[in-house]
């Protein structure tokens, strides 16, 4: 009769001991090849299945592959799977399900030996991890500096054509970095279909997935789980051509500034996803936007878009990898180029509207014909449209008015006036409170009520721009701080 931890083989003496040594030798040889081979050998020895389950990555290795879901579920709820043998191993959980004919002691011996070998492999990987992480960070820096050819040659040639970038921030970033590294198991093997680079830069974790046009969804799922588990905020951008890595990098940072605990991962194409722009008449909208943006190069437009999305020059500088002084200087230059006051809240909202306009689609030959007609007449291109006002018929349509009323309708007068004043002061509470002649705490309370009524994230700069336009579209009075309803001192009265 055998007891827990003792196999029938061991009860027979030397033959049982030799059997266990043979099993250990087989596991050791498999461990020298790879973790996948080790798990496969463990499954063979127990004549069942084996899974290494990670809380973030799910099934790291599984033999057979069909057992992956069962292994992950058993690791998450061990009491529901008493027939499985489980051991912690290298930050994950090893789950073995032995055949009914295999003695329990033998399954325990295989599980313990396999877990120990996984720990050894994990320690060896940890010794090399620091050097590998530095290499990854260097490759990311090279991509951001424009040395695309050098990186692709290092990683195996021209199969890698596109990149998707993730930028994560949070208190628990070092631990999250190690967890994601273990879950992704990044490799720089040449000619791979996809290569994941990750490194910490300037207090954030940057993940760049290089591929040939589209990812398989694995990295987004891991980033989502990691963000929830370690309370991180993340922005993602791409896929974009590899040469546009700096653009993806800055767009991901702009997206991260819109992330909240309720929505921890925000894609760049959803930043300020406009409910207004689809309502605008396409032809006049695109013509106006094209005229407004005519003096700007694509680089100028990208800088302005990142600035307007992040909501401040220091945040835009961090997203673009520039100094705050450089961003301020460039925006001053663009102010002169556009001939508009970019510190005005309405001008900023109009500029963001122009930058988000769909690209015009001229008919073939239109541009050449227009150029020929101008050259024959000797006339120059028309002056760019102004940002201070919008053309007639753009925002004064029934569809836009319905949208605006649905967004800001029902706000009490004091909340509407306070919100409009706060937006004019670019979401700065102290100067807005001074203009309203109320305490900052009072204004903060009103803004909380506004956010609840509007069901919008007022921390998102692009959301604030649309609310500003909605308030202008529904304005019946001046929305002036002097019109704030009051009843003695600095209090207000409800109307």
C-alpha positions in Angstrom: 0.0 0.0 0.0 1.5 3.4 -1.1 1.2 6.7 0.7 1.2 10.3 -0.7 4.4 11.1 -2.4 5.5 7.4 -2.7 5.0 5.4 -5.9 4.4 1.7 -6.3 7.8 1.6 -8.1 9.6 3.0 -5.1 7.9 0.3 -2.9 9.6 -2.4 -5.0 13.1 -0.9 -4.1 16.0 -0.3 -6.5 13.8 -0.8 -9.6 11.5 2.0 -8.6 14.4 4.3 -7.8 15.9 3.6 -11.2 12.6 4.3 -12.9 12.4 7.8 -11.2 16.1 8.5 -12.2 15.2 7.6 -15.8 12.3 10.0 -15.6 14.5 12.8 -14.2 17.1 12.2 -16.9 14.5 12.5 -19.6 13.2 15.7 -18.2 16.7 17.1 -17.8 17.5 16.4 -21.5 14.3 18.0 -22.6 15.0 21.1 -20.4 18.3 21.6 -22.3 16.4 22.0 -25.5 13.5 24.3 -24.6 10.6 24.9 -22.2 8.2 23.5 -24.8 10.1 20.2 -25.0 10.2 20.0 -21.2 6.4 20.4 -20.9 6.0 17.8 -23.7 8.2 15.3 -21.9 6.3 15.8 -18.7 3.1 15.1 -20.4 4.6 11.9 -21.9 5.8 10.7 -18.6 2.4 11.0 -16.9 0.6 9.7 -20.0 -1.8 12.7 -20.0 -1.4 16.5 -20.5 0.7 19.3 -19.2 0.3 23.0 -19.3 2.4 25.9 -18.0 -0.1 28.6 -17.3 0.8 32.3 -16.8 -1.7 34.7 -15.2 -1.1 37.3 -17.9 -0.2 35.3 -21.0 -2.5 32.3 -20.4 -1.0 29.0 -21.6 2.7 29.5 -22.2 3.3 25.9 -23.2 0.7 23.2 -23.6 0.9 19.5 -24.6 -1.3 18.7 -26.4 -2.4 22.2 -27.6 -6.0 21.3 -27.0 -5.4 21.1 -23.3 -4.4 24.8 -23.0 -7.8 26.0 -21.9 -8.2 23.2 -19.3 -4.8 24.0 -17.9 -5.5 27.7 -17.5 -8.8 27.1 -15.9 -7.3 24.6 -13.5 -4.6 27.1 -12.5 -7.2 29.7 -11.9 -9.5 27.4 -9.9 -7.4 24.6 -8.4 -10.2 23.3 -6.1 -12.4 22.6 -9.1 -9.7 20.3 -10.5 -8.6 18.0 -7.7 -7.3 15.4 -10.2 -4.7 17.8 -11.5 -1.2 18.1 -9.9 0.0 21.7 -9.7 3.3 23.4 -8.8 4.4 27.0 -8.9 7.1 27.4 -11.5 9.0 30.5 -12.7 6.2 32.9 -12.0 3.6 30.7 -13.5 1.8 27.5 -12.6 2.6 24.0 -13.9 -0.5 21.8 -14.3 -0.3 18.1 -14.9 -3.2 15.7 -15.5 -2.0 12.1 -15.3 -3.7 9.1 -16.8 -5.7 7.0 -14.2 -3.1 4.2 -14.5 -0.2 6.4 -13.4 0.5 6.3 -9.7 -0.1 9.6 -7.9 3.5 9.5 -6.5 5.0 9.3 -9.9 2.9 12.2 -11.1 4.1 14.2 -8.1 7.7 13.3 -8.8 7.4 14.4 -12.4 5.6 17.7 -11.5 8.2 18.5 -8.8 11.2 17.8 -11.1 9.6 19.7 -14.0 8.9 22.7 -11.8 12.5 22.7 -10.5 13.9 22.6 -14.0 11.5 25.5 -15.1 12.9 27.5 -12.2 16.4 26.9 -13.3 15.5 27.9 -16.8 13.8 31.0 -15.4 16.8 32.0 -13.3 19.1 31.6 -16.3 16.8 33.8 -18.4 16.7 36.3 -15.6 20.5 36.5 -15.6 20.4 37.4 -19.3 17.3 39.6 -19.1 19.1 42.8 -18.2 21.4 42.6 -21.2 18.5 41.7 -23.5 16.4 44.6 -22.1 19.1 47.0 -22.8 19.4 45.7 -26.4 15.7 46.1 -26.9 15.8 49.7 -25.6 18.7 50.5 -28.0 16.8 49.1 -31.0 13.8 51.2 -30.0 15.9 54.3 -29.8 17.4 53.5 -33.3 13.9 53.2 -34.8 12.9 56.5 -33.2 16.1 58.1 -34.7 15.1 56.9 -38.1 17.7 54.1 -38.5 15.1 51.7 -39.8 17.4 49.8 -42.2 19.9 49.0 -39.5 17.2 47.6 -37.2 15.5 45.5 -40.0 18.9 44.1 -41.0 19.5 43.1 -37.4 16.1 41.5 -37.2 16.2 39.6 -40.5 15.7 41.8 -43.5 12.6 43.2 -45.2 9.9 40.9 -43.9 9.1 43.4 -41.1 7.4 46.4 -42.7 5.0 47.8 -40.1 5.0 48.7 -36.5 2.4 49.0 -33.7 3.5 51.0 -30.7 2.2 50.8 -27.1 3.2 53.3 -24.4 2.4 52.4 -20.8 2.8 54.3 -17.5 2.0 53.6 -13.9 3.5 53.1 -10.4 4.1 49.4 -10.8 6.0 49.7 -14.1 9.2 47.7 -13.3 7.2 44.7 -12.2 4.9 45.0 -15.1 7.9 45.1 -17.5 9.2 41.8 -16.1 5.8 40.2 -16.2 5.2 41.3 -19.8 8.7 40.1 -20.8 8.0 36.7 -19.3 4.6 36.5 -21.0 5.8 37.6 -24.5 9.1 35.8 -24.4 10.5 38.2 -26.9 13.0 36.9 -29.5 15.2 38.6 -32.0 15.3 35.6 -34.2 15.9 36.5 -37.9 13.1 36.0 -40.4 10.4 35.8 -37.8 6.9 36.8 -38.8 6.8 39.3 -35.9 9.3 40.7 -33.4 8.3 42.4 -30.2 10.7 45.0 -28.7 10.1 46.5 -25.3 12.1 48.9 -23.1 11.7 51.5 -20.4 12.3 55.1 -21.5 11.8 58.2 -19.5 9.6 56.5 -16.8 7.4 54.6 -19.2 7.3 51.2 -20.9 7.5 51.3 -24.7 6.4 48.2 -26.6 7.0 48.1 -30.4 5.6 45.1 -32.3 7.2 44.8 -35.7 5.3 42.8 -38.3 4.4 42.7 -42.0 1.1 44.6 -42.1 -1.0 43.3 -39.2 -0.7 41.7 -35.8 -2.4 38.6 -34.5 -4.0 40.3 -31.5 -1.8 38.6 -29.0 0.1 41.7 -27.8 -3.0 43.8 -27.5 -4.6 41.2 -25.3 -1.4 40.9 -23.1 -1.2 44.7 -22.8 -4.9 44.9 -21.8 -4.5 42.2 -19.1 -1.2 43.8 -17.8 -2.8 47.2 -17.6 -5.7 45.9 -15.5 -3.6 43.7 -13.3 -0.9 46.4 -12.5 -3.1 49.5 -12.8 -1.4 51.0 -15.8 -2.6 53.5 -18.4 -1.7 52.7 -22.0 -2.0 54.3 -25.4 -1.5 52.4 -28.7 -0.9 53.5 -32.3 -0.6 51.6 -35.5 0.0 49.6 -37.5 2.0 52.2 -39.5 4.9 51.7 -41.9 8.1 51.2 -40.1 9.5 54.5 -41.3 6.7 56.2 -39.4 7.8 54.8 -36.0 8.2 58.4 -34.5 4.6 59.2 -35.5 3.3 56.0 -34.0 5.4 56.7 -30.8 3.9 60.2 -30.3 0.4 59.2 -31.2 0.5 56.4 -28.6 1.5 58.9 -26.0 -1.3 61.3 -27.0 -3.7 58.4 -26.7 -2.4 57.4 -23.3 -3.3 60.9 -22.0 -6.9 60.0 -22.7 -6.8 56.7 -20.8 -8.7 56.4 -17.5 -9.1 53.7 -14.9 -12.4 52.8 -16.6 -10.7 52.6 -20.0 -7.0 51.8 -19.4 -5.9 51.1 -23.1 -6.9 53.8 -25.6 -6.0 53.4 -29.4 -4.8 56.6 -31.1 -7.6 56.4 -33.7 -10.1 56.6 -30.9 -8.6 59.7 -29.2 -11.3 62.2 -29.3 -13.3 60.0 -31.6 -15.6 62.7 -32.9 -19.3 62.5 -32.8 -19.4 65.9 -34.5 -17.3 65.5 -37.7 -19.6 62.8 -39.3 -22.5 65.3 -39.0 -20.7 68.1 -41.0 -21.5 68.5 -44.7 -18.5 66.8 -46.4 -17.8 69.1 -49.3 -17.7 72.5 -47.5 -16.0 70.9 -44.5 -13.1 69.4 -46.5 -12.7 72.6 -48.6 -12.5 74.8 -45.5 -10.0 72.4 -43.8 -7.8 72.2 -46.8 -7.7 76.0 -47.0 -7.0 76.4 -43.3 -4.1 73.8 -43.4 -2.6 75.0 -46.7 0.3 76.9 -45.0 1.2 73.8 -42.9 3.5 70.9 -43.7 2.6 67.4 -42.6 5.2 67.7 -39.7 3.5 71.0 -38.6 0.1 69.3 -38.7 1.3 66.3 -36.6 2.8 68.6 -34.0 -0.4 70.6 -33.7 -2.5 67.4 -33.5 -0.4 65.9 -30.7 -0.5 69.2 -28.9 -4.3 69.6 -29.2 -4.8 65.9 -28.2 -2.6 66.0 -25.1 -3.9 69.4 -24.0 -0.6 71.0 -23.0 2.8 71.8 -24.4 4.8 69.8 -21.8 2.7 66.7 -22.5 3.1 67.2 -26.2 6.9 67.6 -25.8 7.0 64.3 -23.9 5.0 62.6 -26.6 7.1 64.0 -29.4 10.4 63.4 -27.7 11.2 67.1 -27.7 11.9 69.7 -25.1 9.1 71.9 -23.8 10.9 75.0 -25.0 11.2 73.6 -28.5 7.5 72.8 -28.7 6.7 76.4 -27.4 8.9 77.9 -30.0 7.4 75.9 -32.9 3.9 76.7 -31.8 4.7 80.4 -31.7 6.1 80.1 -35.3 2.9 78.3 -36.3 0.8 81.0 -34.7 2.4 83.5 -37.0 2.1 81.2 -40.0 -1.6 80.6 -39.4 -2.3 84.2 -38.5 -4.4 83.2 -35.6 -4.2 83.3 -31.8 -3.7 79.6 -30.9 -4.2 80.4 -27.2 -7.9 81.1 -27.9 -10.1 78.2 -27.0 -12.3 78.7 -30.0 -9.4 78.8 -32.4 -8.0 75.6 -30.9 -11.4 73.8 -31.3 -11.6 75.0 -34.9 -8.1 73.9 -35.6 -8.7 70.5 -34.2 -11.8 70.3 -36.4 -9.7 71.1 -39.4 -7.0 68.5 -38.6 -9.6 65.8 -38.2 -11.3 66.5 -41.5 -11.3 63.7 -44.1 -8.8 64.1 -46.9 -10.3 65.6 -50.1 -10.7 63.3 -53.0 -10.3 65.5 -56.2 -11.3 64.1 -59.5 -8.4 63.1 -61.8 -7.0 66.1 -63.6 -8.7 68.7 -61.4 -5.4 69.8 -59.8 -3.7 70.1 -63.1 -6.6 72.0 -64.6 -6.8 74.3 -61.7 -3.0 75.0 -61.9 -3.2 75.7 -65.6 -6.1 78.1 -65.2 -4.3 80.0 -62.5 -1.1 80.2 -64.6 -3.1 81.5 -67.6 -4.8 84.1 -65.6 -1.7 85.0 -63.6 -3.6 84.7 -60.3 -2.2 83.2 -57.1 -3.9 80.7 -54.8 -6.6 82.2 -52.7 -5.7 83.2 -49.2 -6.2 80.6 -46.5 -9.4 80.5 -44.6 -9.4 82.0 -41.1 -9.6 80.0 -37.9 -11.5 82.5 -35.8 -14.8 81.7 -37.5 -16.3 78.9 -39.5 -18.0 79.2 -42.9 -21.8 79.4 -43.0 -23.5 76.1 -43.2 -20.9 74.1 -41.4 -22.1 74.2 -37.8 -25.4 75.9 -38.1 -27.3 72.8 -39.5 -30.2 71.0 -37.9 -28.1 67.9 -37.4 -25.4 69.8 -35.5 -27.9 71.6 -33.3 -29.5 68.4 -32.4 -26.1 66.9 -31.5 -25.2 70.0 -29.4 -28.5 70.0 -27.5 -28.1 66.3 -26.8 -24.6 66.9 -25.4 -25.0 70.0 -23.3 -28.7 70.5 -23.0 -30.2 70.4 -19.6 -27.1 72.0 -17.8 -28.2 74.3 -15.1 -27.3 78.0 -15.8 -24.5 78.1 -13.2 -23.0 74.9 -14.4 -23.1 76.0 -18.0 -21.4 79.4 -17.2 -18.8 77.7 -15.1 -18.0 75.1 -17.7 -17.8 77.6 -20.5 -15.4 79.8 -18.4 -13.3 76.8 -17.5 -13.0 75.7 -21.1 -12.0 79.3 -22.1 -9.2 79.1 -19.6 -8.0 75.8 -21.1 -9.2 73.6 -18.2 -7.2 75.5 -15.6 -9.2 75.7 -12.4 -7.5 78.5 -10.6 -7.8 81.3 -13.2 -11.4 80.1 -14.1 -12.4 80.2 -10.4 -10.9 83.8 -10.1 -12.9 84.9 -13.2 -16.1 83.4 -11.7 -15.3 84.8 -8.2 -15.8 81.4 -6.6 -13.5 79.2 -4.6 -11.5 76.6 -6.5 -13.2 73.8 -4.5 -16.6 75.1 -5.5 -15.7 75.1 -9.2 -14.2 71.6 -8.9 -17.5 70.4 -7.5 -19.4 72.0 -10.3 -17.1 70.4 -12.9 -17.7 67.0 -11.3 -21.5 67.6 -11.7 -20.9 68.7 -15.3 -18.9 65.5 -16.1 -21.7 63.4 -14.6 -24.4 65.2 -16.5 -22.5 65.1 -19.8 -21.2 61.5 -19.3 -17.9 62.6 -20.8 -14.3 62.5 -19.7 -13.4 66.2 -19.2 -9.7 65.2 -18.8 -9.6 64.5 -22.5 -8.6 67.6 -24.4 -10.4 66.6 -27.6 -13.7 66.0 -25.6 -13.3 69.5 -24.1 -13.0 71.0 -27.6 -16.2 69.4 -28.8 -18.0 70.5 -25.6 -16.8 74.1 -26.3 -18.3 74.0 -29.8 -21.5 72.5 -28.4 -21.8 75.3 -25.9 -21.3 77.9 -28.6 -23.9 76.2 -30.9 -26.5 76.2 -28.1 -25.7 79.6 -26.6 -28.7 81.9 -26.1 -26.9 84.4 -23.8 -23.3 85.5 -23.2 -22.3 82.7 -20.9 -20.4 85.4 -19.0 -19.2 85.0 -15.4 -21.0 88.3 -14.7 -24.3 86.5 -15.5 -23.6 83.8 -12.9 -26.8 83.5 -10.7 -25.9 84.7 -7.2 -27.6 85.3 -3.9 -25.3 87.3 -1.6 -21.6 86.9 -1.2 -20.1 84.2 -3.4 -23.1 81.8 -3.4 -25.4 81.2 -6.3 -29.1 80.5 -6.6 -30.9 77.9 -8.7 -33.3 79.2 -11.4 
